Amino acid sequence: MISAQILRRTHMIDPFFELAPDGEWNACVGSQGSEEAYVDGYIEAAITLVSAVVDNNHPESCDTLAMPILFNGRHALELSLKFVIARLGEIGAIADRPKTDHDIFAYWKHLHDASVGDKTIQSVIGALRPFVESLSAIDNDGQQLRYAKTLDGKVSLECIATIDLLLVKENLLVLRKTLARLRDRVEEYVHERGTETFTRECSRRDLLDMVDILGKHATWGDESFTERKNEARKRFCLSGRQLSKAIDKIRSSRELSARIGIEQNLAHLSDDKTATILQRWSEFSSSQRKNLKGDRFEWPDLNQVKEYHKKKQDLNEFILSSVTLDEFSDLCALYYLGRDLKFGEQYDTALQYTKARFDIETYGSHIDYVISKGNLLKHVIGGVERAGRPSLARKLREIMLEK
């Protein structure tokens, strides 16, 4: 049945790409679309179609929808492999993809043989092998599932007579989950590379896992350290020299070196100065929460307003008189590092950014902005931890417990 909305379009020009007046069912494509939408779209289409047949008990549609279901699944796999190869190629972690059009096995083999330096990516690529081999065996060039006959006149899928759509559905769900894991981990891996904390064989995440195996730096002189090194070499398939490079990367990272017990100093703030600033801020913040108890829509009386501004002014004056511009920039960098969940290796960059923003003329307004943040202490603690100063983070948590 044609909807009333369509019937009202008496001057329709394009049956598919003409815009509707209300836009309720507009889909974003082209200039407003994304490559990820293609990747997600075909696997969702495959699962939606097979679910419509199996879950809704429509056996009459098995024969007609089998090919669209499998083609969409295959195309999702092909697009995912191409997407991942392109993303890894952008950062130089893998060579450009082979010019093989629709040969999914060639794409998968290209990824597999590249041995990307990340155990998770290697594992997920391995998990895709049965899907690639199955679909490649019956359709290695994208023709068999699209056409009844190939370009050379042969009957498509002539060696197969039936397909169990319930089995297909179960494994399409597994395929969707596996493709999502691969893409998510590749995006994380690409993001991690900016830290420079990686080697040819090990990603930053791998190095984090290696830290747990190697243990604290203070124990590296123990006899058991040789066993731990051998365990790390075996786990990550490393030579002695490759393990040494990995350990050097761990030691050069603020965040990772702290995990093995080698703490880093902050650029400008001492532990005592940081704790003093945040203790004063905590006292100000706690007093404000007490004043706000009760009906949240009830306006505070004039005395409360005066008290608030007096305490805020006192804190402003304390920071202006006791905290240098470099120290305040350091505090802000730590806040952003914790709030935005940045890597510890980005601490120095964050500090350069805050220093560039602040100057003497705007110093006061930035102080007011920062001390008004109700989550200041929480995120500075996170930033301090990432910047490689866990002992200070523990000290600051005691202030949080007092609040």
C-alpha positions, 0 to 999 in steps of 0.5 A: 500500500502506498502511503498517503505521504507519497501520494501527496507528492504529485510532482515527485521527480526522483523515486529514491533520492528526492527529499521528503518535507518532514525528514523523519526517515532521512538516512545520512549518506554520502557527504553525511555518511561514513565508511563505518556505516557501510561496514556496519550496514551490511552485517546488520542487513544480513542478520536482519534478513536471516532473523526475519526468516528464522525468527518469524518462521517464514520458510517460504523465504528461505530460497529467495533470501539465502543469497542476499543474506550470505552476500551481505555477510560476505560483503561486510567481511570484505569491507571490514578487512579493507577498512582495517588494512587502510587504518593500519596503513595510515600509521605505517603499521602495515603495507597498502592492501593488495590490488585483488578487488574482491578476494577476501582471502587475499585481504585476510592473508595480507593482514595475517602475514603482516603480523601487526605488533599487537597480540589482540589484533593478531588473535582476532585476525586468526579468529576470522580465518574460518569465516574467510575460508568458508566464504572464499571457498564458494565465492572468491571474487564476489560473483557467486552470491550475486549472480546465478551464473558467473561471467564465464557462464558457469552456474554459481554454487554448483557444488552446494545444494542446501544451506541451513539458515539457522546455522548461518544466523548463529555464525553471522552473530559471531562474525558481527561480534568478531568484526566489531572487536577487530575494528575497535581494537584497531582504532585503539591501537591507532590512537595508542601509537601517538604515545610512541610507547610501542615496539615493532612486536608489541603495542602499548597494551602489550607492554602494559600486560608485560609489566604485570609479568615482569613485576616491580623494578625493585625485584629485577635483581632477584633470581626469579626475574630470569623466569619472568623475562622468559615468560614475557619472551614466550608470551609475546614471541620475542628474542632477547634483544626485542625484550630489551627494547620493550623494557626500554619503552616501559621505562621511558613511559611516565605511566608504565614506568610507574607501574613497575615502581619507578615514579616520575616527578611532575614538571613544576608542582611538588607533592606538598604544593599539589596537596595544599592547593587541593586541600584548600579547594576541598574545604571550599568545595565541601562548604558549598555542598553543605550550603546547598543541602535541602530544596535544590530549587530554593534560592540561598539567602543573602548571607550564604551568597556573601559567604560563598563569594568570600570563600571563593575570593579567599581561595583565588587570592591564595592561589594568586599569591602562592602558586606560580603560573607554571604550577597552575598550568601544571595543575590544569594539565593534570586535570585535563589529563585525568578528565579526558582519559589521556595517556600519561605520555601526553602529559608534557603536551598537555602542559605545553598547551596550558602554558600557551593558553595562560598569560598574566592578564588572563591568569585570574579568570582561569583560576576562577574557572578551574576552582569552580569545577566540582570534579577538580580533585577527582580528575587531578588524581587521575591525571597524577596517576597517568603522569607517573606519580601514584604516591601523590595520587594516594595522598590526594585520595585521602583528601577526597575521603575527608570531604 
